[in-house]
Amino acid sequence: MRRDMLQDAYDSLHDVFSPPFRGVMVKSVALSIAVLALGGFALDKFALHFVTTSHGWLAAAITVAIGLGLLAGLVLLAAPTTSLVASFFVDEIAAIVEREVDPTGAPGRAAPLWEATIAALRFAALTLIVMLAALALLFVPGIGFAAWFGANAYLLGREYFELAAMRFRSADEARAMRRYFALPVFLAGLIVAGFVSVPLLNLATPLFATALMARLHKRLERRALAPSRI
């Protein structure tokens, strides 16, 4: 992995805890937790609605089983939830990073709300499907964790890079650029996948990933315009 990408990751991690990001972090983490908590509460009520028993010990056992099932479900839903939340803050975060790395360059523009929302919903659904497939592979010795990590790297790299690129180009152009630079985008996705695997810290994934991909997009854009100098 190239040294400049590691430097981008270090700078992005520093950004997450910098003063300009703190307000965004509080809003992002609070919204992610609120969505997960509300979803868990609703699913708990829905499940208990279909459970009726007069035996106290059986009711307690069923309640514990439902609780453990909901906990596992919420862990699975954490990635698509934080990705969905990211759509509300990506432009604010990316603008800060773009001014930092390219203060004289043209500022990016926020993607149309409908376009960003559709992209976020599509990605959240795709993330859930791939996570379910990767979860099934966890039971296959030797490839389970690698499959989970690789799926996260691909999906997170894909989503956040396209969101960063869409500030400067159309959705189709952003996808084409991501495909052209598939390897560096995937490598950056590996860094994000490592970040998202750390409990509690992963709630700040939208901030870190957006900052990292905004830097990567700027660097790859310079490479495309002046390949002989990169």
N, C-alpha and C positions, 0 to 999 in steps of 0.2 A: 504494500500500500504506500502510496507516495507521501512524502513528508508534508507537502502542502495540504493534503487532505487531513492529516493528523493535526496540523496547525489550525485548520478550519474548525475541527472538532473541539480543540482546546479553547479557541476564541468563542465558539458558540456556547460551550459550557460556562465560560466566564460571563457571557451575556445574560444567561438565564438568571444569575444572581446579582446582576447589575441594577442600579436604581431605575433606569427606564423600563426594565422588564418586570419589576416587582408588582406593579399594579396589574399588569396583564396576567402574571402568574397567579395572583390571588383570584382573579375572575375566572381564569381557565380551570384551576384546580377546584374551586368552589362549584362551578357549573358541572364538571365531570362527576364530582362526588354527589351532588344533588340529583343528577340524572340517574346514577347507579342506585342511590338510596331509594328514590321514588320508584324505580323499576323493581327493585327488590321487594319493597313494601307491597306493591300491586300484585306481584307474582305470589307472594306469601298469602295474601288474602284470597287470591284466586284458587290456590292449591288447597287451603284449609276449607274452602267452601264445599269441596267435594269429599271431605273426610269427616265422618261422624262415627263415634264409638262411645260406648258407656264405660269402657274399661280405662281407668286412669293411667295405668302403666303403658297400655297400648297407645293411648292418645299422646303420652309424653314421648314414646319412641317414634311415633309418626312425625311429631313436631320436630324432633331432633333430626330425623332423616330429611324432612323437607328443608330444614335450615341448612344442612350440609349441602344438599342439592342446589339450593339457591346460591350459597357461597361459591360453589364451583361454577355455576352459571354466570355469576357476576364477574368472576375472574376471567372467564371466557369473553364476556362482553366488554371488558375494560378497553381492549384495543380498538374495536369499532366505535365505542363511545367517545374516547379521547380524540379519535380521528374526526368524528362528527363535530365535536366541540371546536376542533382546530379551525374549521371553516369560518367561525365567527371572529377569530383573532389573527389569522394568517397575514392579512394585509397590514395590520398595525405593527406586527413584529417584523415583517419583511421590510417595511419602510424604514424602520430604525436601522436594520442591518445594512440596507442598501446605501443609506446616507453615510454609514461608517466606512464601508469598503470602497465606495465610489462616490465621493461627495460632489464631484463635478459632472457626473453622468445624469442622463435623463431619468427622472423619477418614474417608478412603476405606477401602474394604474390598478385600482381595485377591479377585480373581475365582476361582471354583472351578477347581482344577487342570485337570480335564477340559475345562472350557469354554475356558480360556485356551489349552490345548494344541491343541484342535480349531481355534480361531480362528487360531493361529499357523501350523499346518500348511496350512490353507486359504489363508491369505494367501501363504505361501511358494510354493505351487503356482501361485496366480494371478500372483504376481510373475514367476515363471519364464516363464509363457506370454506375458505382456505384454512382458517383456524380449526374448524371441525375436522377437516381432512387430516391436518397435521396432528390433531389430538388423537385420532385413530391410529396414526403411525407411531405415537409414543409407546404403543404396546409392542412394536416390532423392535426386537433387540438390535442395537447398533446404529439405527438410523432415526430413531424417534426424535431425540433432541436436535439433531442436525436438520431434520425436516422442519421442525417448528421454527428453528432459528433462520433457516433459509427462506421459509415462507414469509416470516416477518420482515426480513431484509428486503425481499423483492417488493412486497406490498407497501411497506413504509417508504422505501426509496422512491417507488413509483408515484405514490400519492403526493408526498411533500415536494418532490422535484417539480411535478406538473403544476402544483399550486403556485410555486415560486415562479416558474416560467410563464404562467398565464398572466402575470402582472406586466409582461412585456410583449406578449404575442397571443395569438388565438389559441383556443383549446386544441385544435388540430395541429397547429405548429408546435405547441408545447409537447404533445404526444410524440410527434415526429422527432423532436430534439431529444426527448428522453430515450427513444429507441436507438437513435444514432450514437448516443453516449451511454449505452446500456451498461457497460462495465463500470465506469466510474460512479454511475448512479447506484448500481448494486453495491459497490464497495462502501459508499456513503450509507446505504441502507443497512449494511452490516453494523456500522457504528450505531445507528439509531436502534437497531434490534438489540444491541448490547445495553443501550441506555434503558430501553423499555423493559428489559428483564430484571432491573433492579427495583425491588418493592419500594413504594412511596415515591422514590425519585421518578418513576415512570409516569406519575401524574403530570409532570412537567414536560412530557414528550412533545406535545405540540409546539412548545416554545423552542426547545432544543432543536428539533427536527426542522422547523421552519428557518431558524437562524442558520443551521448548517447548509440546507438546500439553497437558501438565498445566496450564500457565499459560493457554493458549487456552481450555481447557474451563472453567476457573474464570471467566474473563472473559465467555465466552458464556453461562454459567449465570447470571451476574449480569445480563447484558443481557436474558435471557428473563424473569427475575423482576422487573426494574425497568427496562423499556425507555426510560422517559422520562428516566432519569438517565444513560444510557450514550450 
